[in-house]
């Protein structure tokens, strides 16, 4: 995605072509999900951190799309190329985010929803940061090709409710053993994905090295029908941000949990999202940027894409809002990163 942006952004701007990357699961739920959480923070409250916890559920066996597994393997193979690309580019503007973020644990226990979780090295955090970089350049968002006065007010009003925050993505399971399986698969991919013979083994024997999560034939229709996802967004911040600067390293004292939920991710949710994004491009073209290569959040944020997704089985819900005198005891640290 980043290479395509570098290669084609200027040409797309020149030609008036709008290219939107990452229009599927889980980048669209990640982008719209953190924005939905952000809009729940009413002044003077501000949030500084939001972590997304992906939980895959099924009445049968959970079997993922093989393309997801192959992408993970190839991302390890090309990690050095990506880092070189990032070093070669000018640094983008970064938004100012209140508070300090300490290094988190390797494994979390999210008591309120009964989940164990480990950090997920997906592209979603990068996608969110790209949207935040666009907002750092202009907090009013990207102007449309031929916006009406009413649409300009709507766009600027929407982005005024979205505040920058540190974003992280984690994959969750109802059991600690499930998290151990995630870690093991991640270690396999990280270790074997660096060499040609290792990638050959990973790509030819996905059932073995994914511990059953992926197989060449993919899931059956029954497995797809019985599967679903929940993505929990745990936002932490400050109940009164007006005096934050004068209070030093104050700890967050407020938390809002929201949730995005929908059907099976690869064969149900992703097609729903992709089709609705395409319809948004057709319906709202005059209100969208003239041209360029962008992440989905900065393009679709002010539109009614979230409403369209909700009409098609992907829900957005507020789960809880609360304040606490200091840290939040329901998130328990069990393993510290080394």
N, C-alpha and C positions, 0 to 999 in steps of 0.2 A: 504493500500500500504506500509506504513512504517513498519507495523508488519511483512508483508511478506518479506520485505528486511532484517529485523533483523533475522527472522527465517531461511531464505533460502539462503542468499547471499553467505556465506562461502561455503555452500554445492554446490551451483551452480558454484562457481569458481573452486572448486575441481573437479566437474564432467564435466566441460566445457559446462554447460547449460546456455544459455542467456535468461534471463527473463526481459521483458520490460513492465513496468506498464503504465497505463493511455494513452492507444493508441486509443483515441476517442475524441469526443468533450466534453469539450472545452480545454483539456490540450495540445493536439497537435497544434491547432491554437495558443494557448497561447505561447507555447515554440517556435515554428517556427516564430510566429509573433514578439516577442520581439527580436529574433535574426535578423530578416529581418530589423527591425527598427535600431538595433545596427549597421548593415552593411552600413547604410546610413550616419553615422557620420565619415567624413573623417578628418584625422589629419590636423591641431592641435586640431580640435573640439573633445570633448568627452561628452558623456552623463552620467547622474547620476541617472535619474529617468525615468521610463516609466509606464504609467497607461493604462490598457486595458479597453475599454468600450464595453460591449456586447449589441447589439441591435437586438431584434427578431422582424421580420416583417412578415406580412401576408396580402393577399388580402381578407382573411376571418378571422375567429376567431383563435387566437393563443392557441393551446392546446399542452401541454408538455407531454413527455413520463413519465408514472407513476413511472418507476424505478428511475428517477431523484428525484422525490418527496420523494419516500420511502428512498432513500439514504440520503437525507437531514434530514429526521426525525431520522433515525438510527444513523447518525453522532452526533446529539445532545445527544442521549441516551448513546453513547459511548465516549463522549468528555473527561470525567474524566480518562477513561482507556488510551486514546491516550496521554493525558498529563503525566500520570504516565510512559508510555512507553518512552516518550521523555526525561523525567527526569532521567530515568534509563540508558540512553545511553551516551557514551562519546560525548562531544561536537565536532561537525565537524568544519573543517576549514571554515572560512568565507572570502570572497574576500574583498579587500579594495575598497571602492566606494567613489569617490570624492564628495565633497560638503556635506551639511547637509540637512536633510529632515524634515521640520516642520510637526507637526500633521495637517492633512488635514481636510477639512470640512465634515460634514455628507452627504450633498447633493451638487453636482456640476451642473453648467449649462455650457455645452460645446457649446459655441455660434457658432463656425465655422461649426458644423455639426448639430446644432439644437437639441441637446439632453440634457435631465436631467438625472442624474445618482446618484446611492448610492452604497456604498461599498458592494461587494458580497463576503460573507465568504465561498468561495469555496476552493477546494484543489489545485487550479492551482498555487497560489503564493508559496505554499509549494513545488510543483513539480519543479517550476523554481528555487527555492532556492536549491533544491537537485542537480540540474544540475550545478548551480554556485559553490556549495561545491566541486563537482568533478573537476571543472576547477581550483578551488583554490589549489587543491592538485597537479594538473599538467595542466598548461595552454595550453598544446599541445593536450589535449583531451585523449581519451582512445585508446591505440594501438590495431590494429586488429590482428586476429589469424595468418594470413599469408599475410601481406600487401606487395605490391610491393613498390619500391622506389618512383615511381610516386604517388602512393596512400598516402604514408607517407607525401610527400610534399603537396599534396592536403589537407589532414586532418590538418596539422599544419598551412597551409596558411589560411584555413577557420577559425580556432579558433583564429588566430592572429587578425581577423577582429571583433571578438565578445568581447565586453567589459562588465564587470559586472555593474549592475545598480539596484537600488531599484525598485521592481516590485509590482504593486497592480492591483486588478481586481475589476471592477464595472459593475453593470447591469444598462442599460440605457433605457430610454423611450423618445418619442417625446413630452410627456406632463408631467407636474409636478404631475398630478393625477396618472399617471402610476407608478411613483416612490413611491407615497404614498401607492399604492396597493402592491408594492414589500415589502415595510417596514412592512406593516400590516401582510402579509403572513409570513415574517421572524419572527415577534413577536409571531405569533401563534405557529410556529414550535419551537421557543426557549422556550416558556412558557409551552406548552403541551408536548413537546418531552422529558421532564425530568421525567415523571411519566408513570407508566404502563397504567392507565386509559386514560391519555392524549394521549399517542401514539395510543391506541385503537381508540380513536375518530379521530385522524388525519388520520390514515391508512384506516379507514372504511368510512370516509366521506371526501375524498380528494377534491371533487368539492366545498364543503362548505368552508373548511379551507384554500384552495388555491385561493379562490375568483374566481373560474372558470378557473384557469390556468391549472389544472390537473383534469382528470376524469378517472374512472376505465377502461372504454372502449378505452381510448386513442383517438387520432385524426382520422378523416376519411381520405380516400385517397385524396379527394379534398383539405382538410385542409393541408395535407402534401405537396401536389403539389404546393399550393399557398404560402407556407411559405419559408422564407429565413433568413439568419443572416448576420450581419455586425459586425466586431470587429475592433474598432478603437484603434490604439496605439499612445498615445501622449507621445513622448519622449522629455525630457527637459535636457539641459546641458549647456555646455560652448563653445563658439566659439573659444576660445584659452585656452586649458587646460595646456599649457606648464608652465604658471606662476601661476597656481591656488593655489599651496601650500603657496606662499608668499602673497596672497591676502585675507587671513582669510575667513570669512563667506560671500563670494561673492555670489550673487544671480545668478541663471541661466539666460543666455541672448540669448539662442538659443533653437529653438523648431522644431522637425520634426514629422509630423503626417503621419502614414502609416495605411493601412487597409487590413484586411483579410475578404473575402466575399464568401458566398456559399449558397447552398440550405438548406432546413429544417434540423435542427440539429440532431434530434434523429433517424430518419428513413432513411435519405438520406446522410447527411454529415458523421455521425459516421461510417456507413458501408463502405463508400468510403475510409475514413482514415484507418480503420482497415484492409481492404483488401490490401491497398497500403503498409502499414507497414509490413504485412505478406510477400508480394512480395519482399520488401526490404531485409527482413531477409533471404529469399531464394536466391536472386540474389547476395547480398553483404556479405554473411556470412564470407568469408575470410577476409573482410575488417572491420568487426565488432569485438567487444571485445570477447575474448574466452569464458568467462562465468561470471555470477554475476547477481544481481538484480539491475536494473538501471531505472531512469526516461527516457522518450523518447528523450529529447533534447540532452543529452550527447551521445546517441547512433546514432540517425538519423541526427543530425545537419550537419555533413560533407557530407552526402549522397545526392542523387538527389530526396529525398522525396518531397521537395517543388515543384520541376518541375513536378513530377508525379501527385501531387494534383492539380496543375494548369491545367494539361491536362484533369483532370476529374471534372472540374467545380468549383474548389476552388481557387479564385484569390488572388494575393498579389500585392498591389499597393502603390506607394508613392503619398500622397495627397498634402502635402505642406512642404516647408522648409523655415524658416525665423529666423531672429535675432531681438531682441528687446533690448532697453536700460536697462530694469530692469525686472519687472514681466510681465506676460502675461495677458492682460486685458480681453481676450475672455473667460477665465474660471472664472466665477463669483461665489463667495461663498455666500450661502444663509442661511445655518444653521450650526452653529458650534457644534462640538461634545461636549457633556457634560461629 
